[in-house]
């Protein structure tokens, strides 16, 4: 077993605790990450549908001339790379929107005094997200079974409405979550009898 085993074992608890903010504060970061992925997927899908409906076809872009020699990345390029590496559960368009939003926030004169803190906190969160993705990708089948079993226990404690919301989000799919873990959790949740 590996160093993150305790964190991964309680990932199930986070799925249940997402609906309760006070309980979510006590949850493990990996659990919160899983819950945020499910929540973000639902929100992102709705946003993406609206954006796609409003977008017009773009003109093909002309390739830029190659630059002589490698150049050090600008702050914007570095942040874009960080977003692309860390938020792999988002689609390319969603990562572009995140980058645009961050750059808008950083460019706002009101935020100039706290610009460094914004970048620092964003970097910290992005690295945590990237590390969580890496941990998820390294889960063994037995680890996934333990997580799914623990998720079932927490799922049983939810109200019927909370169960339905979680099932809908999980059935829709969670980008970044290993397919095997997704299937195991879905099977565990489906085996829970309906509340009286």
C-alpha positions in Angstrom: 0.0 0.0 0.0 1.1 3.5 -0.5 1.4 6.7 1.5 -2.0 8.1 0.5 -4.0 5.1 1.5 -5.8 6.8 4.4 -6.7 9.7 2.2 -8.1 7.4 -0.6 -10.0 5.2 1.9 -12.1 8.1 2.9 -12.9 9.4 -0.6 -16.3 7.8 -0.2 -17.1 10.1 2.7 -16.6 13.1 0.6 -19.2 12.1 -1.9 -21.7 12.1 0.8 -20.4 15.2 2.6 -20.6 17.5 -0.4 -24.1 18.4 0.3 -23.3 19.5 3.8 -20.7 22.3 4.0 -19.9 21.9 7.6 -19.3 18.2 7.2 -17.3 18.8 4.0 -14.9 21.0 6.0 -13.8 17.9 8.0 -13.4 15.7 4.9 -10.1 14.7 3.4 -8.9 16.7 0.4 -9.2 13.7 -2.0 -12.8 13.2 -0.9 -13.5 16.8 -1.6 -11.8 16.5 -4.9 -14.1 13.7 -6.0 -17.1 15.6 -4.9 -16.0 18.7 -6.6 -15.4 16.7 -9.8 -19.0 15.4 -9.8 -20.4 18.9 -9.0 -18.2 20.6 -11.6 -19.1 18.1 -14.3 -22.8 18.9 -13.9 -22.2 22.6 -13.9 -19.7 22.5 -16.7 -22.0 20.4 -18.9 -24.7 23.0 -18.5 -22.3 25.9 -19.2 -20.8 24.1 -22.2 -24.2 23.4 -23.7 -25.1 27.1 -23.5 -21.8 28.2 -24.9 -21.9 25.8 -27.8 -25.4 26.9 -28.7 -24.4 30.6 -28.7 -21.1 30.1 -30.6 -20.7 30.8 -34.3 -18.2 28.8 -36.4 -14.8 30.3 -36.2 -12.6 31.2 -39.1 -9.6 28.9 -39.5 -6.6 30.4 -37.9 -3.4 31.1 -39.8 -0.4 29.3 -38.4 2.1 31.7 -36.9 5.7 31.8 -38.1 8.0 29.8 -35.9 10.0 31.8 -33.3 13.7 31.6 -33.3 14.9 29.6 -30.3 13.1 28.8 -27.1 11.9 31.7 -25.1 11.1 31.7 -21.4 7.3 31.5 -20.9 5.4 34.6 -19.9 3.3 34.5 -16.7 0.2 34.0 -18.9 1.8 31.1 -20.7 2.9 29.5 -17.4 -0.6 29.9 -15.9 -2.1 28.4 -19.1 0.3 25.4 -18.9 -0.6 25.0 -15.2 -4.3 24.9 -16.0 -3.8 22.4 -18.8 -1.7 20.1 -16.6 -3.8 20.4 -13.5 -7.5 20.5 -14.6 -7.5 17.5 -16.9 -11.0 16.7 -15.9 -12.2 19.9 -17.8 -12.5 20.0 -21.5 -10.2 22.3 -23.6 -12.9 25.0 -23.9 -13.6 24.9 -20.2 -9.8 25.2 -19.4 -9.7 28.2 -21.8 -12.6 29.8 -20.0 -10.9 29.2 -16.6 -7.7 30.8 -18.0 -9.7 33.8 -19.4 -11.4 34.3 -16.0 -8.2 34.1 -14.1 -6.5 36.6 -16.4 -9.4 38.9 -16.1 -9.2 38.7 -12.3 -5.4 39.3 -12.4 -5.8 42.3 -14.8 -8.4 44.0 -12.6 -6.8 47.1 -11.0 -8.8 46.5 -7.8 -6.9 43.2 -7.4 -3.4 44.7 -8.0 -2.6 44.8 -4.2 -3.4 41.1 -3.8 -2.3 39.8 -7.3 0.6 37.8 -5.9 -1.7 36.1 -3.3 -4.2 35.3 -6.1 -1.5 33.6 -8.2 -0.1 31.8 -5.1 -3.4 30.4 -4.0 -4.4 29.5 -7.5 -1.1 27.7 -8.0 -1.6 25.8 -4.7 -5.1 24.7 -5.7 -4.0 23.7 -9.2 -1.1 21.6 -7.9 -3.4 19.9 -5.3 -5.8 19.1 -8.2 -3.0 17.7 -10.3 -1.7 15.6 -7.4 -5.3 14.3 -6.7 -5.6 13.3 -10.4 -2.3 11.4 -10.2 -3.4 9.6 -7.0 -6.6 8.5 -8.6 -4.7 7.2 -11.6 -2.6 5.0 -9.4 -5.4 3.3 -7.5 -5.3 -0.5 -7.6 -8.4 -2.5 -8.1 -8.5 -3.5 -4.5 -8.2 0.2 -3.5 -11.1 1.1 -5.7 -13.2 -1.7 -4.2 -12.6 -0.4 -0.7 -13.4 3.2 -1.8 -16.6 2.0 -3.5 -17.7 0.0 -0.4 -17.1 3.0 1.9 -18.9 5.2 -0.5 -21.9 2.9 -0.3 -22.0 3.2 3.5 -22.0 7.0 3.2 -24.5 6.9 0.4 -26.9 4.9 2.6 -26.9 7.8 5.1 -28.1 10.3 2.5 -31.7 11.5 2.1 -33.6 10.2 -0.9 -33.2 13.6 -2.7 -29.4 13.7 -2.0 -29.1 10.1 -3.3 -31.0 11.0 -6.4 -28.8 14.0 -7.1 -25.6 12.0 -6.5 -26.8 9.2 -8.7 -27.6 11.6 -11.6 -24.2 13.2 -11.4 -22.4 9.9 -11.2 -24.5 8.4 -14.1 -23.7 11.4 -16.2 -20.0 10.6 -15.7 -17.1 12.3 -13.9 -14.1 13.2 -16.1 -10.9 12.4 -14.4 -12.3 9.6 -12.2 -11.0 6.2 -13.3 -13.7 4.3 -15.2 -13.3 1.2 -13.0 -13.9 3.3 -9.8 -16.9 5.0 -11.5 -18.4 1.6 -12.3 -17.8 0.1 -8.9 -19.3 3.1 -7.1 -22.3 3.1 -9.4 -22.9 -0.7 -8.8 -22.6 -0.1 -5.0 -25.0 2.8 -5.1 -27.5 0.8 -7.2 -27.4 -2.0 -4.7 -28.6 0.2 -1.9 -32.3 -0.4 -1.1 -34.6 2.5 -1.4 -35.3 4.4 1.8 -38.6 3.6 3.6 
